[in-house]
Amino acid sequence: MKPSPRFLLFVLLISCLMALPVSTVQAGSQSDALPNPAAEAYLLNALRTDGLADLESFPEGERNVSGAFLVSALKDPQVQSKSFLFIANMTVVDEVYANDSIIPGNIQFYRVEFAGYVDFNSSLTQALWIGESEFRDHVDLSFATLDGNIIMNKNTFESLSFRRSVINGSLDLRENTFKKGVDFYGVHVTSELLFDASRILGVKHPPEVSAPSEFWAITVDGPASFVNTHFAGKANFAQSDFFRLDMRDAIFDQDLDFTGTNVGRVANFTKAVFGQAANFKDFSVGSTANFAAATFKGTAVFENATIGRDAIFSGATFDGHANFDYITIGRFCDFIGTTFKDVFSFYYTSVAWPYFDGVTFKGPVSFEGMQASEDFEIANSSYDYLEKEFPITLVTVEGAVKFKDFSVPAGLELSRSHFESLSIDAQNKLETEFIDLSETDIANELTIANISMKRFTAEGATIGKSTNLCNVSITTELDMRNAHIGFLKIDRQPQWPTDPEAFNLRGMVYTDIDIGDQGLTEETLQALLGLVDTSAYSPQAYEALGQFLTDKGHSDWAAEVQLAQKRRERNESLAPFSGAWFWSWFMEIFAGYGQRPALAFIWSGLVVAIGALIFRRKEDMLPVEQEDAKLEYNPIWYSFALFLPYIDLNIACKWEPNPERKWARNYKYIHMMLGWILAPIALLTFGGIIG
């Protein structure tokens, strides 16, 4: 039997009616729940009555209202007449579209679940409180104006946007969880912003923002606090303006950008953790920037930052490149107990008091061009990188430079700089490859104590007052060429290089010398002379020492120095057996290089005596003229007259040796030649012309 058409039509109609409610819910809701008309009626009635609507008395699952109904209730004239609205224990089952709305009263949502998208874009509201609520989709408060305090605590958001909004009050977002991200681009908060203990878990961001945590170009007129906030993805705070910023114990898992941001007062990042790159380029802080105990796991960039008062990096750890190039700090810059595991760059910085104590440098560093208006100190620190020296070059420090117990095995480069004073010392002796002070100007004192080095270079250096070397060892090379070192104070037993070619004092100038606190004594003279004799031969080094001794009233000691110089000149500069070499020997033997004029007279007297001995007998002499035979002959006067041929005593011309004594006649000419040589030397030496 075939079914009748009426029966088939009835079955089809029943099927359509059964399917209709399910289709409607799927098309218009974000959850499987349906609005409860009773709950909606209660909500509207309670808000109209006293502005308080708590649906806790409704069983769970029956507290549901639609988003459209909630918006219409908030716009109801009787509801808007209330100054305060309280809504609790409610579920909004679909989207809330309240954009461009004006809500004159203050609203509080407590334990409200929003299943769909919430849109208050471009709305105007008063104070807003949201606590212990959940938003399963995006919340949009972009371009809104909120004339009151906004408090959202202990909520869970899918994502939240205040983009380009104005909050004329405080914004409190403490202890919230954001599963995807937040967008605060261009937000202006006229009072404080509180984000403490919140978590922003998103690691990806939509194309309209630059990071899951978007705070680009935000302005906060009061304090901003992100204490113990966790940023799982990138965070962008660039080009922002804060009155005061507190980010203690904040955690940034990925890149952080504070480029061009200004903080009017204090910026506090104590114990913050930066998981990847932290960019503070052009960062500006009016007072103190505190990064104590912070951890930088990636690159840290503070290039061209400006800190009005103090910068604190005590206890901080830098795992990656730490870039402080061109930073300006008004007062103290403290690195106490800080660790740099990679490159540390302090290139052309301007800091009043740069202070490093207990710092470990494990990578290369650069202090080139640093400007310090007060003292610069590195104490109890170590530079463990052995492939390159520790460079502090082209630096100007108007105060004292102090390196105390600073272990720098690879060497300390301090060339072409200006210091008010410089001290490098250690409690226990430290070893370093070298210290280089080439072309450096030190206005007052240079002090080096308890340091052992292979090389010390101070070529062209200028020390205004004194150079103090105490318990210093220089084993391989010492170069003090053209240095002006003021008052030189050294140990009684200094250790210098043994190779003269590696010990250069040419052109070194000093105003005074003291060895072992003894003053100027015979022992001091020998030590000074030994110092110059040990160095590479340089006439200027001997001349400087001789002039110093002369100025101190010890011309006899100066003569000893000149003798030592001439002897080294002969032994190291003149070709053996050359004319100059023979002449040098002659000058030492016969005149002591002009420093011992008595030698010339002694040798002259000896020649005269020898001549008197050879020409002692009158019978061995013949008169030149017969009438001269009547004259009395004296061999001493005859020898003396021959020795001084350019002085006519009318004696030498009267007598001649007997022709039979050819050797005597030949000696006569030798005797005369010696007179021509020795007598002028004696006279010139005695007159101080030679010497």
CORMOKA-V722928 format. One record per residue. RES is the residue in three letters. PHI is phi in whole degrees, 0 to 359 (* if undefined). Layout:
res->(RES,RES)
phi->(PHI,PHI)
This chain:
res->(MET,LYS,PRO,SER,PRO,ARG,PHE,LEU,LEU,PHE,VAL,LEU,LEU,ILE,SER,CYS,LEU,MET,ALA,LEU,PRO,VAL,SER,THR,VAL,GLN,ALA,GLY,SER,GLN,SER,ASP,ALA,LEU,PRO,ASN,PRO,ALA,ALA,GLU,ALA,TYR,LEU,LEU,ASN,ALA,LEU,ARG,THR,ASP,GLY,LEU,ALA,ASP,LEU,GLU,SER,PHE,PRO,GLU,GLY,GLU,ARG,ASN,VAL,SER,GLY,ALA,PHE,LEU,VAL,SER,ALA,LEU,LYS,ASP,PRO,GLN,VAL,GLN,SER,LYS,SER,PHE,LEU,PHE,ILE,ALA,ASN,MET,THR,VAL,VAL,ASP,GLU,VAL,TYR,ALA,ASN,ASP,SER,ILE,ILE,PRO,GLY,ASN,ILE,GLN,PHE,TYR,ARG,VAL,GLU,PHE,ALA,GLY,TYR,VAL,ASP,PHE,ASN,SER,SER,LEU,THR,GLN,ALA,LEU,TRP,ILE,GLY,GLU,SER,GLU,PHE,ARG,ASP,HIS,VAL,ASP,LEU,SER,PHE,ALA,THR,LEU,ASP,GLY,ASN,ILE,ILE,MET,ASN,LYS,ASN,THR,PHE,GLU,SER,LEU,SER,PHE,ARG,ARG,SER,VAL,ILE,ASN,GLY,SER,LEU,ASP,LEU,ARG,GLU,ASN,THR,PHE,LYS,LYS,GLY,VAL,ASP,PHE,TYR,GLY,VAL,HIS,VAL,THR,SER,GLU,LEU,LEU,PHE,ASP,ALA,SER,ARG,ILE,LEU,GLY,VAL,LYS,HIS,PRO,PRO,GLU,VAL,SER,ALA,PRO,SER,GLU,PHE,TRP,ALA,ILE,THR,VAL,ASP,GLY,PRO,ALA,SER,PHE,VAL,ASN,THR,HIS,PHE,ALA,GLY,LYS,ALA,ASN,PHE,ALA,GLN,SER,ASP,PHE,PHE,ARG,LEU,ASP,MET,ARG,ASP,ALA,ILE,PHE,ASP,GLN,ASP,LEU,ASP,PHE,THR,GLY,THR,ASN,VAL,GLY,ARG,VAL,ALA,ASN,PHE,THR,LYS,ALA,VAL,PHE,GLY,GLN,ALA,ALA,ASN,PHE,LYS,ASP,PHE,SER,VAL,GLY,SER,THR,ALA,ASN,PHE,ALA,ALA,ALA,THR,PHE,LYS,GLY,THR,ALA,VAL,PHE,GLU,ASN,ALA,THR,ILE,GLY,ARG,ASP,ALA,ILE,PHE,SER,GLY,ALA,THR,PHE,ASP,GLY,HIS,ALA,ASN,PHE,ASP,TYR,ILE,THR,ILE,GLY,ARG,PHE,CYS,ASP,PHE,ILE,GLY,THR,THR,PHE,LYS,ASP,VAL,PHE,SER,PHE,TYR,TYR,THR,SER,VAL,ALA,TRP,PRO,TYR,PHE,ASP,GLY,VAL,THR,PHE,LYS,GLY,PRO,VAL,SER,PHE,GLU,GLY,MET,GLN,ALA,SER,GLU,ASP,PHE,GLU,ILE,ALA,ASN,SER,SER,TYR,ASP,TYR,LEU,GLU,LYS,GLU,PHE,PRO,ILE,THR,LEU,VAL,THR,VAL,GLU,GLY,ALA,VAL,LYS,PHE,LYS,ASP,PHE,SER,VAL,PRO,ALA,GLY,LEU,GLU,LEU,SER,ARG,SER,HIS,PHE,GLU,SER,LEU,SER,ILE,ASP,ALA,GLN,ASN,LYS,LEU,GLU,THR,GLU,PHE,ILE,ASP,LEU,SER,GLU,THR,ASP,ILE,ALA,ASN,GLU,LEU,THR,ILE,ALA,ASN,ILE,SER,MET,LYS,ARG,PHE,THR,ALA,GLU,GLY,ALA,THR,ILE,GLY,LYS,SER,THR,ASN,LEU,CYS,ASN,VAL,SER,ILE,THR,THR,GLU,LEU,ASP,MET,ARG,ASN,ALA,HIS,ILE,GLY,PHE,LEU,LYS,ILE,ASP,ARG,GLN,PRO,GLN,TRP,PRO,THR,ASP,PRO,GLU,ALA,PHE,ASN,LEU,ARG,GLY,MET,VAL,TYR,THR,ASP,ILE,ASP,ILE,GLY,ASP,GLN,GLY,LEU,THR,GLU,GLU,THR,LEU,GLN,ALA,LEU,LEU,GLY,LEU,VAL,ASP,THR,SER,ALA,TYR,SER,PRO,GLN,ALA,TYR,GLU,ALA,LEU,GLY,GLN,PHE,LEU,THR,ASP,LYS,GLY,HIS,SER,ASP,TRP,ALA,ALA,GLU,VAL,GLN,LEU,ALA,GLN,LYS,ARG,ARG,GLU,ARG,ASN,GLU,SER,LEU,ALA,PRO,PHE,SER,GLY,ALA,TRP,PHE,TRP,SER,TRP,PHE,MET,GLU,ILE,PHE,ALA,GLY,TYR,GLY,GLN,ARG,PRO,ALA,LEU,ALA,PHE,ILE,TRP,SER,GLY,LEU,VAL,VAL,ALA,ILE,GLY,ALA,LEU,ILE,PHE,ARG,ARG,LYS,GLU,ASP,MET,LEU,PRO,VAL,GLU,GLN,GLU,ASP,ALA,LYS,LEU,GLU,TYR,ASN,PRO,ILE,TRP,TYR,SER,PHE,ALA,LEU,PHE,LEU,PRO,TYR,ILE,ASP,LEU,ASN,ILE,ALA,CYS,LYS,TRP,GLU,PRO,ASN,PRO,GLU,ARG,LYS,TRP,ALA,ARG,ASN,TYR,LYS,TYR,ILE,HIS,MET,MET,LEU,GLY,TRP,ILE,LEU,ALA,PRO,ILE,ALA,LEU,LEU,THR,PHE,GLY,GLY,ILE,ILE,GLY)
phi->(*,280,293,284,300,295,295,297,294,294,298,297,294,297,296,294,295,289,278,298,299,296,296,296,294,295,279,244,228,263,223,281,282,248,300,259,304,293,294,294,296,296,301,294,295,293,293,291,285,223,79,243,229,244,268,298,288,280,298,300,94,243,262,274,227,274,296,296,295,299,296,296,294,292,268,299,302,294,292,292,284,278,279,218,239,234,232,221,55,226,238,261,277,215,292,242,247,235,295,62,272,238,240,286,267,272,237,229,251,230,54,250,254,248,281,238,297,243,236,244,305,63,273,239,228,264,294,223,241,225,226,51,249,229,241,274,220,292,248,245,243,296,59,276,239,242,267,173,282,250,236,228,240,59,253,240,244,288,198,220,231,245,312,57,273,239,250,273,167,265,235,249,238,285,60,257,240,244,291,247,174,226,230,241,301,70,288,239,249,280,237,267,240,241,232,300,59,268,233,248,267,290,243,243,226,290,296,282,236,265,200,300,250,259,236,294,61,280,234,234,284,250,296,241,233,234,297,60,272,249,249,285,252,297,233,241,246,293,57,256,223,239,284,215,231,238,234,301,62,290,237,243,287,237,299,235,232,243,302,72,277,241,240,294,245,257,245,242,242,305,62,290,241,250,289,228,296,239,252,244,296,61,289,232,230,290,240,249,249,247,241,301,61,283,239,250,274,238,294,244,244,241,299,63,286,230,243,295,238,245,241,242,234,296,74,282,234,245,280,249,298,254,253,246,301,65,290,238,229,291,229,278,235,258,240,246,68,272,238,247,270,226,295,239,241,238,279,50,270,230,223,291,234,285,227,236,222,68,266,245,255,257,235,294,228,211,245,301,76,298,242,233,277,235,276,229,223,233,227,51,238,219,247,268,278,262,273,209,292,269,266,232,238,55,259,237,235,285,254,280,251,232,243,245,52,257,275,221,301,285,119,239,262,235,278,54,233,231,231,290,204,218,230,231,212,212,291,246,302,249,247,216,293,196,231,240,243,303,60,268,251,242,294,242,258,244,231,232,220,58,235,247,222,278,227,228,235,221,300,72,285,229,244,291,248,211,241,244,241,236,54,251,244,234,264,247,211,229,234,241,302,56,272,249,248,64,277,269,239,226,293,292,237,289,250,243,299,271,272,303,292,257,225,244,243,299,78,289,236,216,265,197,221,221,245,66,56,257,77,259,234,300,295,297,302,295,293,294,295,296,299,289,296,284,283,299,298,211,304,297,296,291,296,297,293,298,296,299,293,297,297,274,86,244,293,294,292,299,297,297,297,294,299,298,295,295,296,293,299,295,282,244,247,266,290,302,67,278,299,295,296,296,297,298,299,301,294,289,291,266,216,57,55,81,270,231,298,298,300,297,290,295,295,296,296,295,296,299,294,297,298,296,292,292,255,285,264,294,291,270,244,242,288,290,241,298,294,288,294,282,286,281,259,234,295,292,294,296,297,294,293,295,291,242,294,276,245,275,266,59,240,297,280,266,228,224,297,301,303,290,260,298,296,290,294,294,296,306,289,298,301,293,298,298,295,300,270,287,297,299,298,299,293,292,294,297,279,81,283,265,137)
